[in-house]
Amino acid sequence: MIRKARIQEVPEIRRFLVEYSQDGGLLPRTLADLYGQLRDYYVYREDAGPIQGIAALHICWAGLGEIRSVAVTPALRGRGIGSRLVKTCLAEARVMGLSEIFLLTLRPEFFQHFGFKVVSREDLLPIVWADCVNCVKFPDCDEIPMLLDLTAPGQGGVP
């Protein structure tokens, strides 16, 4: 089941992000960041088990949001959980009235299914790069910037 994260899950969310940030695909987040941005996060759990998937929709600027921290445990990959998490974030973005969603990824082919397009770094606002100084890859980032225009006809992240 996908749902909004709860306050008591913050330590578990942090452990999850730390575990899946080891390969450089995700940024680990501090407890302070997670408590402050808890409303951004969705979790996937089966019954009362551990968190097995996570994604966040972060608001960056007027009309601009970021999908971040998309991860699913290896045992459940390929079952559509990551896609459902992304669709959930995109549905919230539309309800909030966001016009564009960006992300930084090492897996552009996954996000292209939702209508995201690869863009140059210069196409994104400077505020987008604020978290980059906390990344282990800084300043040699190999992530690919992608953008989805939610106002374009036929867009909105429904593959």
C-alpha positions as CSV (number, residue, x, y, z in Angstrom):
1,M,0.0,0.0,0.0
2,I,1.3,3.5,-0.9
3,R,0.5,6.3,1.5
4,K,1.9,9.4,3.0
5,A,4.8,8.9,5.4
6,R,4.1,9.2,9.1
7,I,6.2,11.0,11.7
8,Q,7.2,7.7,13.6
9,E,8.6,6.4,10.3
10,V,11.3,9.1,9.9
11,P,14.1,6.9,11.4
12,E,13.2,4.0,9.2
13,I,13.0,6.3,6.1
14,R,16.4,7.6,7.0
15,R,17.8,4.1,7.2
16,F,16.2,3.2,3.9
17,L,17.7,6.2,2.2
18,V,21.1,5.6,3.6
19,E,21.0,2.0,2.5
20,Y,20.0,2.9,-1.1
21,S,22.4,5.9,-1.3
22,Q,25.5,3.7,-1.1
23,D,25.7,3.4,-4.9
24,G,25.2,7.2,-5.4
25,G,21.8,6.9,-6.9
26,L,20.1,8.7,-4.0
27,L,21.1,11.4,-1.6
28,P,21.0,10.4,2.1
29,R,18.9,12.9,4.1
30,T,19.5,14.0,7.7
31,L,16.9,13.4,10.3
32,A,16.4,17.2,10.5
33,D,15.7,17.3,6.7
34,L,13.3,14.3,6.9
35,Y,11.3,15.7,9.8
36,G,11.1,19.1,8.0
37,Q,10.2,17.6,4.7
38,L,8.1,14.6,5.9
39,R,5.0,15.8,3.9
40,D,7.0,15.3,0.7
41,Y,7.4,11.5,1.3
42,Y,5.3,8.5,0.3
43,V,6.1,5.0,1.5
44,Y,5.1,1.6,0.2
45,R,4.5,-1.1,2.8
46,E,3.0,-4.6,2.6
47,D,0.8,-5.0,5.7
48,A,2.8,-4.2,8.9
49,G,6.1,-5.0,7.3
50,P,9.1,-2.7,6.7
51,I,9.2,0.1,4.2
52,Q,9.9,-1.4,0.8
53,G,9.5,1.6,-1.4
54,I,9.8,5.4,-1.1
55,A,9.4,8.5,-3.3
56,A,9.0,12.2,-2.6
57,L,7.5,15.2,-4.3
58,H,9.4,18.3,-3.1
59,I,8.2,21.8,-4.0
60,C,11.1,24.0,-5.2
61,W,9.6,27.2,-6.5
62,A,6.4,28.6,-7.9
63,G,5.0,25.9,-10.1
64,L,8.2,23.8,-9.9
65,G,8.5,20.5,-8.1
66,E,11.0,17.7,-7.9
67,I,10.5,14.0,-7.7
68,R,13.3,12.6,-5.5
69,S,14.3,9.6,-3.5
70,V,12.6,7.0,-5.7
71,A,13.7,3.6,-4.5
72,V,12.2,0.1,-4.1
73,T,13.8,-2.9,-2.4
74,P,15.5,-5.2,-4.8
75,A,13.2,-8.1,-4.0
76,L,10.2,-6.1,-5.2
77,R,11.6,-4.4,-8.3
78,G,9.9,-5.1,-11.5
79,R,6.4,-5.3,-9.9
80,G,5.3,-1.7,-10.8
81,I,5.8,-0.3,-7.3
82,G,8.3,2.4,-8.4
83,S,5.9,3.4,-11.2
84,R,3.0,3.6,-8.8
85,L,5.1,5.8,-6.4
86,V,6.0,8.1,-9.3
87,K,2.3,8.3,-10.5
88,T,1.3,9.1,-6.9
89,C,3.7,12.0,-6.8
90,L,2.6,13.2,-10.2
91,A,-1.1,13.1,-9.2
92,E,-0.3,15.2,-6.1
93,A,1.7,17.6,-8.3
94,R,-1.4,18.1,-10.5
95,V,-3.7,18.6,-7.5
96,M,-1.3,21.2,-6.2
97,G,-1.3,23.1,-9.5
98,L,2.4,22.6,-10.3
99,S,3.3,23.2,-13.9
100,E,6.7,21.4,-14.1
101,I,8.4,18.6,-12.4
102,F,12.1,17.9,-12.7
103,L,14.3,15.1,-11.4
104,L,17.9,14.0,-11.5
105,T,18.5,10.4,-12.3
106,L,20.8,7.7,-13.4
107,R,17.9,5.8,-15.0
108,P,16.3,8.2,-17.6
109,E,14.6,5.3,-19.5
110,F,12.4,4.6,-16.4
111,F,11.2,8.2,-16.2
112,Q,10.7,8.6,-20.0
113,H,7.7,6.3,-19.7
114,F,6.0,9.1,-17.7
115,G,6.8,11.8,-20.3
116,F,10.0,13.2,-18.7
117,K,12.5,14.6,-21.2
118,V,16.2,14.9,-20.8
119,V,17.2,18.6,-20.6
120,S,20.5,20.5,-20.2
121,R,21.5,21.6,-16.7
122,E,21.1,25.2,-17.8
123,D,17.4,24.6,-18.5
124,L,16.8,24.3,-14.7
125,L,16.6,27.1,-12.2
126,P,19.7,27.6,-10.0
127,I,17.6,26.8,-6.9
128,V,17.4,23.2,-8.2
129,W,21.1,22.7,-7.4
130,A,20.9,23.7,-3.7
131,D,21.1,20.1,-2.4
132,C,23.9,19.2,-4.6
133,V,26.6,20.3,-2.2
134,N,25.5,17.5,0.1
135,C,26.0,14.9,-2.5
136,V,29.0,12.5,-2.5
137,K,29.4,13.2,-6.2
138,F,29.7,17.0,-5.9
139,P,31.0,18.6,-8.0
140,D,31.3,15.7,-10.5
141,C,27.7,14.8,-10.9
142,D,26.8,12.2,-13.5
143,E,23.0,12.4,-12.9
144,I,20.8,13.3,-15.9
145,P,18.4,16.2,-15.5
146,M,14.9,15.5,-16.8
147,L,11.8,17.7,-16.9
148,L,8.0,17.1,-17.3
149,D,5.7,19.8,-18.4
150,L,2.4,19.1,-16.7
151,T,0.6,21.8,-18.7
152,A,1.4,20.2,-22.1
153,P,-1.5,18.3,-23.8
154,G,-1.2,14.6,-23.1
155,Q,1.2,15.1,-20.3
156,G,0.8,14.6,-16.6
157,G,2.7,11.4,-16.1
158,V,0.2,8.8,-17.1
159,P,2.1,6.3,-19.3
